Amino acid sequence: MQELPACKNEECGVPLPTRRSPKLYGPWFVPLKDCTLKETNISVFYQLGAAIKDLADLHAGMDTAEQVLKLVGPAEWLQYFLSETDATDAESEPVPMPDSRMSAKLLLDTINILSASVRTEVQRPLSLERLRLIWMLRDRFEKDFERERQNIQVFTILPKGIYDTRALIENAEKKFSRKVLRVLPFPQAIYDLQQAGRCLAFEIPTACAFHTCRATEAIMLRYYELLAGKQWPFAKRDWKIYVEQLVKAGAPQKIARRLEEIREFDRNPYIHPEQNVTLEEAPALFELCGGVILQMAQEMEKLSP
């Protein structure tokens, strides 16, 4: 049997569609891992506007049953707007839309009063005076929201190559398999990989290169300690001496050559203050270091007890 389309004409005999509950859309602002940034759910703001627009369907003389149906959706969405833009705990701040929140609360309170009176005055149709009050408060909320929406500061982070944007921001270290990460349980190396991914996502390529090289150096040091069977004995710590000592300790030539190439052609030029890394170069270095980190991890797995 073919499903009939939704229709606003009561004479067609099709029930009017019910607006979905805001709870079905989840949180409006989702904190990203290990930072104060929040992902904004754009869809809910569209649905909020659509629910507020439903108030335009109110008209003077509307009977009580119709009033209730038209007021339920806007009231639920306004309540959720107030809840989601409030501070979530004692340490957080509310979304910076104070005027919008105030006008939303005034509109919600008025809708709730009207809804309560409708239930007690069953036969009382909607008066023009009440209708004008609702529309005035609706217009006030829309104007306040239009002005303060800029305070939310929503930006679109475009993909960087084949990388998933959220993965770069939250879990860049997962570019490596669990097997590899088990061999690299160094807080500093993992931290720098995470920071490199975040810098790449937010288009800070020079910082991405810096953290990528730092992560690689931390793993080089650990690789040496496993090869040599002892802690790093030298006061000096830099990429060149790491490569030299890795070779003396028996690291494969393919790893030593790759590390030396990165040091000479990428790492050394990038540490100079006058040298900036471009957004095209940063992902390449991220991958280049990722490749040699994988090779060192494979060798380290053989050496691990």
SERO-4910 file (N, C-alpha, C, O; in steps of 0.05 Angstrom, whole numbers):
BEGIN
 pado doro    nc1    nc2    nc3   cac1   cac2   cac3    cc1    cc2    cc3    oc1    oc2    oc3
  Met    A     17    -24      0      0      0      0     17     25      0     36     27     16
  Gln    A     12     43    -18     29     67    -20     23     86      3      0     91     10
  Glu    A     45     97     15     42    115     38     33    142     28     44    153      9
  Leu    A     13    154     41      3    180     34     23    202     43     34    199     65
  Pro    A     26    223     28     44    245     36     32    261     59      8    261     63
  Ala    A     50    274     75     41    291     96     25    314     85     32    324     63
  Cys    A      4    323     99    -13    344     88    -22    361    111    -29    351    132
  Lys    A    -23    387    106    -32    406    127    -62    411    124    -74    424    141
  Asn    A    -74    401    103   -103    404     99   -118    383    114   -116    359    108
  Glu    A   -133    391    135   -147    372    152   -167    356    136   -174    334    144
  Glu    A   -176    367    113   -197    353     98   -186    329     83   -202    312     75
  Cys    A   -160    327     80   -149    304     65   -149    279     82   -145    257     72
  Gly    A   -153    282    108   -155    258    125   -129    247    134   -128    226    147
  Val    A   -107    261    129    -80    251    137    -72    265    162    -74    290    163
  Pro    A    -63    251    183    -54    265    208    -32    284    202    -14    280    186
  Leu    A    -32    307    217    -11    326    214     15    314    225     14    301    246
  Pro    A     38    318    212     63    307    222     71    319    249     67    343    253
  Thr    A     82    303    266     91    312    292    120    319    292    136    303    281
  Arg    A    128    342    302    156    350    302    171    332    321    162    326    343
  Arg    A    195    324    313    211    306    329    221    320    355    226    344    355
  Ser    A    223    305    376    233    316    401    262    325    399    277    311    386
  Pro    A    269    347    411    298    356    410    317    336    423    340    335    416
  Lys    A    306    319    441    324    299    454    334    279    434    355    266    439
  Leu    A    320    276    412    329    256    392    354    266    377    367    250    363
  Tyr    A    360    291    379    383    303    364    408    303    380    430    310    369
  Gly    A    407    295    405    431    294    421    440    321    430    426    341    427
  Pro    A    464    323    443    475    348    453    479    368    430    485    361    408
  Trp    A    476    393    437    480    415    417    509    422    415    518    430    394
  Phe    A    524    419    437    553    425    437    567    401    450    563    395    473
  Val    A    585    389    435    599    365    444    629    372    448    642    378    428
  Pro    A    639    370    473    668    376    477    685    356    462    680    332    461
  Leu    A    707    367    450    726    350    437    746    339    458    749    351    479
  Lys    A    759    318    451    776    305    470    799    322    479    813    334    462
  Asp    A    803    324    505    826    338    517    830    367    509    852    377    506
  Cys    A    807    381    505    809    410    499    782    423    505    763    410    510
  Thr    A    782    450    505    758    464    511    741    469    487    719    481    489
  Leu    A    750    462    463    734    465    439    710    447    439    710    425    451
  Lys    A    688    457    427    664    441    426    654    440    397    654    459    382
  Glu    A    645    416    389    632    413    363    603    421    365    589    412    383
  Thr    A    595    439    347    567    450    347    550    434    328    557    431    304
  Asn    A    527    425    338    508    410    321    490    431    306    472    442    318
  Ile    A    496    436    281    482    456    266    453    449    262    436    467    262
  Ser    A    447    423    259    420    415    253    400    423    274    377    430    267
  Val    A    408    423    300    388    430    321    380    459    319    357    466    327
  Phe    A    397    476    310    389    504    307    369    508    285    351    525    287
  Tyr    A    372    493    264    352    493    243    325    484    254    304    496    248
  Gln    A    326    462    269    301    451    281    289    471    301    264    473    303
  Leu    A    305    485    316    295    505    335    280    526    319    258    534    327
  Gly    A    292    536    297    279    556    281    253    547    270    233    561    269
  Ala    A    252    521    261    228    510    249    206    508    271    183    513    265
  Ala    A    214    501    295    194    499    317    183    527    324    159    530    328
  Ile    A    200    547    325    191    574    331    172    584    309    153    598    314
  Lys    A    178    576    284    162    584    262    133    573    264    114    585    253
  Asp    A    130    551    278    104    539    282     85    559    296     60    557    294
  Leu    A     96    577    312     79    597    326     64    615    306     44    627    313
  Ala    A     75    617    281     61    633    261     34    621    253     17    634    242
  Asp    A     30    595    259      5    582    252    -17    588    272    -40    581    267
  Leu    A    -10    600    294    -31    608    313    -48    630    301    -38    647    286
  His    A    -73    630    307    -91    652    297   -113    657    318   -121    639    333
  Ala    A   -123    681    318   -144    689    336   -169    671    332   -176    666    309
  Gly    A   -181    662    353   -204    646    351   -198    616    350   -217    600    350
  Met    A   -173    608    349   -165    580    349   -175    566    373   -174    576    395
  Asp    A   -186    542    370   -197    527    393   -175    515    410   -152    515    402
  Thr    A   -182    506    433   -162    497    453   -145    474    444   -121    473    449
  Ala    A   -157    454    430   -142    431    421   -120    439    402    -97    429    403
  Glu    A   -127    457    383   -107    466    364    -85    482    378    -62    479    370
  Gln    A    -93    498    397    -73    514    411    -52    496    425    -28    501    423
  Val    A    -61    475    438    -43    457    452    -24    444    432      0    443    438
  Leu    A    -34    435    410    -17    422    390      5    441    379     28    433    375
  Lys    A     -2    466    375     17    486    364     37    496    385     58    506    377
  Leu    A     30    493    410     48    504    431     68    484    442     89    491    453
  Val    A     61    458    440     78    437    452    106    437    440    126    437    455
  Gly    A    108    437    414    135    436    401    152    460    407    175    456    416
  Pro    A    143    485    403    159    508    410    168    508    439    191    515    445
  Ala    A    150    500    457    157    500    486    180    480    491    199    486    506
  Glu    A    178    457    479    198    436    484    225    445    473    246    441    486
  Trp    A    226    457    449    251    466    437    263    490    452    287    492    454
  Leu    A    246    508    461    256    531    477    269    521    503    289    531    512
  Gln    A    256    502    516    266    491    541    293    478    536    312    481    552
  Tyr    A    296    463    514    321    450    508    342    470    501    366    466    507
  Phe    A    335    491    487    354    513    481    365    524    506    390    528    508
  Leu    A    349    530    526    358    541    551    376    521    566    396    529    578
  Ser    A    369    496    565    385    475    578    412    472    565    433    470    579
  Glu    A    413    470    538    438    465    524    457    489    523    481    485    519
  Thr    A    446    513    526    464    537    526    472    545    554    486    565    557
  Asp    A    463    531    574    471    537    602    497    524    608    507    506    594
  Ala    A    510    532    631    535    519    639    529    490    648    509    485    661
  Thr    A    546    472    639    542    444    645    552    436    673    542    416    684
  Asp    A    570    451    684    580    446    711    591    472    723    589    493    711
  Ala    A    601    470    747    610    494    762    634    508    748    638    532    752
  Glu    A    649    493    733    673    504    721    669    514    692    686    529    682
  Ser    A    647    507    680    642    515    652    626    541    651    615    550    671
  Glu    A    626    553    628    612    578    623    588    573    605    589    555    587
  Pro    A    566    588    608    544    584    589    551    595    562    569    611    559
  Val    A    537    586    542    541    597    515    535    627    516    515    635    527
  Pro    A    553    643    504    551    672    507    528    684    491    532    699    471
  Met    A    503    678    499    479    689    486    460    698    508    437    688    509
  Pro    A    467    716    525    451    723    548    424    735    541    403    728    553
  Asp    A    423    753    521    398    765    513    379    745    500    355    745    505
  Ser    A    390    727    484    374    706    471    362    687    492    339    679    490
  Arg    A    378    681    512    368    663    534    346    677    550    326    664    557
  Met    A    349    703    555    329    717    570    303    718    554    281    713    565
  Ser    A    305    725    528    280    727    512    268    700    507    243    698    505
  Ala    A    284    679    505    274    652    503    258    644    528    237    631    526
  Lys    A    269    651    551    255    645    576    229    660    578    209    648    587
  Leu    A    228    685    570    203    700    571    182    688    552    159    685    560
  Leu    A    191    680    529    172    667    510    163    641    520    139    634    519
  Leu    A    181    625    532    174    599    543    154    602    566    134    587    567
  Asp    A    160    620    584    142    625    607    114    633    597     94    623    608
  Thr    A    113    650    577     87    659    567     72    635    554     48    633    557
  Ile    A     86    619    538     74    595    526     63    576    547     41    566    545
  Asn    A     79    572    569     70    554    590     46    565    604     27    550    611
  Ile    A     45    591    609     21    603    622     -3    600    604    -25    593    613
  Leu    A      1    605    578    -21    602    559    -31    573    558    -55    568    557
  Ser    A    -12    554    557    -19    526    556    -35    517    581    -54    502    580
  Ala    A    -26    528    605    -40    521    630    -68    532    630    -87    519    638
  Ser    A    -71    557    620    -98    569    619   -116    555    599   -140    552    604
  Val    A   -104    545    577   -120    530    557   -132    505    570   -155    498    563
  Arg    A   -117    492    587   -127    467    599   -149    472    620   -166    455    624
  Thr    A   -148    496    632   -169    502    652   -193    516    640   -215    514    650
  Glu    A   -188    530    617   -210    544    604   -215    531    577   -210    542    556
  Val    A   -226    506    578   -227    489    555   -241    501    531   -234    496    508
  Gln    A   -261    517    536   -277    527    514   -269    555    506   -282    568    489
  Arg    A   -247    565    517   -239    593    510   -221    594    486   -199    582    487
  Pro    A   -229    606    464   -212    608    440   -189    627    445   -190    644    463
  Leu    A   -169    626    428   -146    643    430   -153    672    424   -164    677    402
  Ser    A   -147    690    442   -154    718    438   -132    732    422   -109    723    421
  Leu    A   -140    754    409   -121    770    393    -99    782    412    -76    784    403
  Glu    A   -107    789    436    -87    800    455    -65    780    462    -42    787    461
  Arg    A    -73    755    468    -53    735    474    -36    728    449    -12    724    452
  Leu    A    -49    728    427    -35    722    402    -13    743    397     10    736    390
  Arg    A    -20    768    400      0    789    395     23    788    415     46    794    407
  Leu    A     17    780    440     39    777    460     58    755    452     83    759    453
  Ile    A     47    733    443     64    710    434     82    719    411    106    714    411
  Trp    A     70    732    391     85    740    368    106    761    374    128    761    363
  Met    A    100    779    393    119    800    400    143    787    414    166    794    407
  Leu    A    139    768    432    161    755    445    176    737    426    201    734    429
  Arg    A    162    725    407    176    709    387    195    726    370    218    719    366
  Asp    A    185    750    361    202    768    346    226    778    362    248    781    351
  Arg    A    221    782    388    244    791    405    265    770    406    289    776    404
  Phe    A    257    745    410    276    723    412    291    721    385    316    717    386
  Glu    A    278    722    363    291    719    337    311    741    332    333    736    322
  Lys    A    305    766    340    323    788    337    348    785    355    370    790    346
  Asp    A    343    777    380    366    773    398    384    750    388    408    752    389
  Phe    A    371    729    379    386    706    369    402    714    344    426    706    342
  Glu    A    390    728    326    404    737    302    429    754    309    450    751    296
  Arg    A    427    771    329    449    788    337    471    772    351    495    776    347
  Glu    A    463    753    369    482    740    386    493    713    374    511    701    385
  Arg    A    481    705    352    491    679    340    520    680    334    534    659    334
  Gln    A    531    704    328    559    707    322    577    700    346    600    694    342
  Asn    A    566    701    370    582    694    393    588    665    395    606    657    410
  Ile    A    574    648    380    579    619    381    604    613    367    617    593    373
  Gln    A    612    629    347    638    625    333    640    597    322    658    582    329
  Val    A    623    590    303    624    564    290    642    566    265    637    583    248
  Phe    A    662    549    264    679    548    240    678    520    228    672    501    241
  Thr    A    683    519    202    684    494    188    713    486    184    728    501    171
  Ile    A    721    463    194    749    453    190    748    434    167    737    412    169
  Leu    A    761    442    145    761    425    121    780    402    124    800    404    138
  Pro    A    775    380    110    793    357    111    821    364    101    824    381     84
  Lys    A    841    350    112    868    353    103    877    327     90    883    307    103
  Gly    A    877    328     63    883    303     49    863    282     54    839    286     53
  Ile    A    873    258     60    855    235     65    848    232     95    834    214    102
  Tyr    A    857    251    111    853    248    140    825    256    148    814    276    139
  Asp    A    813    241    167    788    249    179    793    271    199    811    269    216
  Thr    A    778    293    197    783    317    213    781    311    243    799    319    258
  Arg    A    760    297    251    757    292    280    779    274    290    788    278    313
  Ala    A    788    255    274    810    237    283    835    253    286    850    248    305
  Leu    A    841    272    269    864    289    272    863    305    298    884    308    311
  Ile    A    840    315    305    837    332    328    839    315    354    851    324    374
  Glu    A    827    291    354    824    276    379    843    252    381    852    246    404
  Asn    A    850    239    359    864    213    361    884    210    339    884    189    325
  Ala    A    902    229    335    921    227    312    939    203    315    949    193    295
  Glu    A    945    195    340    963    173    344    951    147    333    966    127    329
  Lys    A    925    146    328    912    122    318    917    118    288    905    100    276
  Lys    A    934    135    276    943    129    249    960    103    250    963     90    229
  Phe    A    969     96    273    984     71    277    965     50    289    946     56    303
  Ser    A    970     25    283    954      3    293    958      0    323    977     10    335
  Arg    A    940    -15    336    943    -21    364    969    -36    370    982    -32    390
  Lys    A    976    -53    351   1001    -68    355   1025    -50    356   1043    -54    373
  Val    A   1025    -29    339   1048    -10    339   1046      7    365   1067     12    377
  Leu    A   1022     16    372   1020     33    395   1028     19    421   1037     32    440
  Arg    A   1025     -7    422   1033    -22    446   1064    -21    449   1074    -23    471
  Val    A   1078    -17    427   1107    -15    428   1116     13    433   1139     18    440
  Leu    A   1097     32    430   1104     60    434   1088     72    457   1073     92    453
  Pro    A   1090     61    481   1074     72    503   1088     95    518   1088     96    542
  Phe    A   1098    114    502   1112    137    515   1094    161    515   1085    171    495
  Pro    A   1087    170    539   1069    193    541   1078    217    524   1061    230    511
  Gln    A   1103    223    523   1112    247    508   1109    243    478   1100    261    464
  Ala    A   1116    219    468   1113    214    440   1084    214    431   1077    226    411
  Ile    A   1067    202    447   1038    202    441   1027    230    442   1011    238    424
  Tyr    A   1035    245    462   1026    273    464   1034    289    439   1017    304    429
  Asp    A   1059    286    431   1068    302    407   1054    293    382   1048    310    364
  Leu    A   1048    267    379   1033    258    356   1005    270    356    994    279    335
  Gln    A    992    271    379    966    283    382    966    313    375    948    323    361
  Gln    A    986    327    385    989    355    380    994    360    350    984    380    339
  Ala    A   1010    343    338   1016    346    310    991    344    293    986    359    275
  Gly    A    974    324    300    949    320    286    930    344    289    917    353    270
  Arg    A    929    354    313    911    377    319    921    402    304    905    417    293
  Cys    A    947    406    303    959    429    289    953    427    259    948    447    246
  Leu    A    954    403    249    949    398    220    919    405    214    913    417    194
  Ala    A    901    395    232    873    400    228    866    430    228    850    439    212
  Phe    A    879    445    246    873    473    249    892    491    233    893    515    237
  Glu    A    906    478    214    923    493    195    944    510    208    947    534    203
  Ile    A    960    497    226    983    509    238   1007    491    230   1018    477    247
  Pro    A   1015    492    205   1033    472    194   1061    472    206   1073    451    210
  Thr    A   1072    496    214   1099    496    226   1098    482    253   1117    467    259
  Ala    A   1077    487    268   1075    473    294   1071    443    290   1080    427    306
  Cys    A   1056    436    269   1053    407    262   1080    394    258   1085    372    268
  Ala    A   1097    407    242   1124    397    236   1140    394    262   1154    374    266
  Phe    A   1138    414    279   1153    414    304   1146    390    321   1163    376    331
  His    A   1120    386    326   1111    364    342   1116    337    329   1122    317    343
  Thr    A   1114    336    303   1120    310    289   1149    302    293   1154    279    299
  Cys    A   1167    322    291   1195    316    295   1201    309    324   1218    292    330
  Arg    A   1188    322    343   1192    316    371   1183    288    377   1197    274    392
  Ala    A   1161    279    366   1152    252    371   1172    232    360   1177    212    372
  Thr    A   1182    238    336   1202    220    324   1227    218    340   1238    196    344
  Glu    A   1236    240    351   1261    240    368   1256    224    393   1274    210    402
  Ala    A   1233    226    405   1227    211    430   1229    181    424   1238    166    441
  Ile    A   1219    173    401   1219    144    394   1247    136    387   1255    113    392
  Met    A   1263    153    374   1290    147    368   1306    141    393   1322    122    395
  Leu    A   1301    157    414   1315    154    439   1308    127    452   1326    113    462
  Arg    A   1282    120    452   1274     95    463   1285     71    447   1292     51    459
  Tyr    A   1285     74    421   1296     53    404   1326     48    410   1334     25    412
  Tyr    A   1341     70    414   1369     67    422   1372     51    448   1388     33    450
  Glu    A   1355     59    468   1358     46    494   1352     16    493   1364      0    507
  Leu    A   1334      8    475   1328    -20    472   1351    -34    457   1359    -57    464
  Leu    A   1362    -21    437   1384    -32    421   1409    -35    439   1422    -56    439
  Ala    A   1416    -14    453   1441    -13    469   1438    -28    496   1458    -35    508
  Gly    A   1413    -31    505   1409    -44    530   1416    -26    554   1422    -36    575
  Lys    A   1415      0    550   1422     18    572   1409     46    566   1400     51    544
  Gln    A   1408     62    587   1397     89    584   1416    106    567   1440    100    564
  Trp    A   1405    127    556   1422    145    539   1444    157    557   1439    170    577
  Pro    A   1470    152    549   1492    159    567   1504    187    561   1521    196    576
  Phe    A   1495    200    540   1508    225    532   1492    250    542   1468    249    544
  Ala    A   1507    271    548   1495    296    556   1480    309    532   1459    321    535
  Lys    A   1492    306    508   1481    319    485   1457    302    474   1458    277    473
  Arg    A   1436    317    466   1413    303    455   1404    319    430   1393    341    433
  Asp    A   1409    308    407   1397    320    383   1395    298    362   1405    276    365
  Trp    A   1382    304    340   1376    285    319   1401    272    308   1402    248    303
  Lys    A   1422    288    303   1446    277    290   1459    256    308   1467    235    298
  Ile    A   1463    262    334   1476    242    351   1459    218    355   1469    196    359
  Tyr    A   1432    221    355   1415    198    357   1419    179    334   1422    155    338
  Val    A   1421    190    310   1425    173    286   1452    159    288   1454    135    283
  Glu    A   1473    174    295   1500    163    297   1500    140    317   1512    119    311
  Gln    A   1488    143    340   1489    122    361   1471     99    354   1477     76    362
  Leu    A   1449    104    339   1432     82    330   1448     64    311   1446     39    312
  Val    A   1463     76    293   1479     61    274   1500     44    290   1503     20    284
  Lys    A   1513     56    309   1533     41    325   1521     19    341   1533     -2    346
  Ala    A   1495     23    349   1482      2    365   1470    -20    348   1460    -40    358
  Gly    A   1471    -17    321   1462    -38    304   1436    -34    290   1424    -53    281
  Ala    A   1426     -9    289   1401     -4    275   1404     -9    245   1425     -3    234
  Pro    A   1384    -20    232   1385    -25    203   1392      0    187   1383     22    195
  Gln    A   1406     -3    166   1414     20    149   1390     35    137   1391     59    134
  Lys    A   1369     20    130   1346     33    118   1333     53    137   1323     74    129
  Ile    A   1334     47    163   1322     65    183   1341     89    187   1332    111    188
  Ala    A   1367     83    189   1386    104    193   1387    124    170   1388    148    174
  Arg    A   1385    113    145   1386    131    122   1361    148    121   1362    172    114
  Arg    A   1338    136    127   1313    152    126   1313    174    147   1305    196    142
  Leu    A   1323    167    171   1324    187    192   1343    210    185   1338    233    191
  Glu    A   1365    203    172   1385    223    165   1374    241    143   1379    265    142
  Glu    A   1359    229    124   1347    245    103   1326    265    114   1325    288    106
  Ile    A   1311    256    133   1291    274    146   1305    296    161   1297    319    160
  Arg    A   1327    289    175   1342    309    190   1353    330    172   1352    354    178
  Glu    A   1365    322    150   1379    340    132   1360    357    116   1364    382    113
  Phe    A   1340    345    104   1323    359     85   1297    371     97   1284    388     84
  Asp    A   1289    361    120   1263    370    131   1267    382    159   1261    405    163
  Arg    A   1276    366    178   1277    374    205   1295    399    209   1286    418    222
  Asn    A   1319    398    200   1338    420    204   1328    446    192   1329    467    206
  Pro    A   1319    447    167   1309    473    156   1285    483    172   1282    508    174
  Tyr    A   1268    465    182   1244    475    195   1248    486    222   1230    501    232
  Ile    A   1270    481    235   1274    491    262   1285    520    262   1287    532    283
  His    A   1292    530    239   1302    557    237   1279    577    238   1259    572    226
  Pro    A   1282    599    254   1260    618    257   1250    630    231   1226    637    229
  Glu    A   1267    633    211   1259    646    186   1245    626    167   1235    634    146
  Gln    A   1244    601    174   1233    581    157   1204    574    166   1200    566    189
  Asn    A   1185    575    148   1157    568    154   1150    543    138   1157    541    114
  Val    A   1135    526    150   1125    502    136   1098    508    124   1081    521    137
  Thr    A   1094    500     99   1069    506     86   1048    484     92   1056    463    102
  Leu    A   1023    490     86   1002    470     92   1004    446     73    994    425     80
  Glu    A   1018    449     51   1023    426     33   1046    409     43   1046    385     39
  Glu    A   1066    422     56   1089    407     66   1084    391     92   1094    369     96
  Ala    A   1067    402    109   1063    390    136   1052    361    134   1062    344    147
  Pro    A   1031    356    118   1021    328    116   1043    309    106   1044    286    114
  Ala    A   1060    319     87   1081    302     76   1101    294     98   1109    271     99
  Leu    A   1109    314    114   1127    307    136   1114    289    157   1127    271    168
  Phe    A   1088    294    162   1073    277    181   1074    248    172   1078    230    188
  Glu    A   1070    244    146   1071    217    135   1099    206    134   1104    182    140
  Leu    A   1119    223    127   1147    214    125   1157    204    152   1169    183    154
  Cys    A   1152    220    172   1160    211    199   1143    187    209   1153    170    223
  Gly    A   1118    187    201   1101    164    208   1112    138    197   1111    117    210
  Gly    A   1123    139    173   1135    115    161   1159    105    176   1162     81    181
  Val    A   1177    123    184   1201    114    198   1195    107    227   1208     90    239
  Ile    A   1174    119    239   1165    111    265   1155     82    264   1161     66    282
  Leu    A   1140     76    243   1131     48    240   1154     29    238   1153      7    250
  Gln    A   1174     35    222   1197     18    219   1212     14    246   1220     -8    252
  Met    A   1215     36    261   1228     33    287   1211     16    306   1222      0    321
  Ala    A   1185     20    305   1167      4    322   1169    -26    316   1169    -42    334
  Gln    A   1171    -32    290   1173    -60    283   1199    -73    294   1199    -96    303
  Glu    A   1221    -57    293   1246    -67    304   1245    -68    334   1257    -87    347
  Met    A   1232    -48    346   1230    -48    375   1214    -72    386   1219    -82    408
  Glu    A   1194    -80    370   1178   -103    379   1195   -128    381   1191   -145    399
  Lys    A   1215   -131    363   1233   -154    364   1250   -153    389   1259   -174    399
  Leu    A   1256   -128    398   1275   -125    421   1261   -125    448   1273   -129    469
  Ser    A   1235   -121    447   1220   -119    473   1220   -146    487   1216   -167    473
  Pro    A   1223   -147    513   1223   -173    527   1195   -185    528   1192   -206    539
***
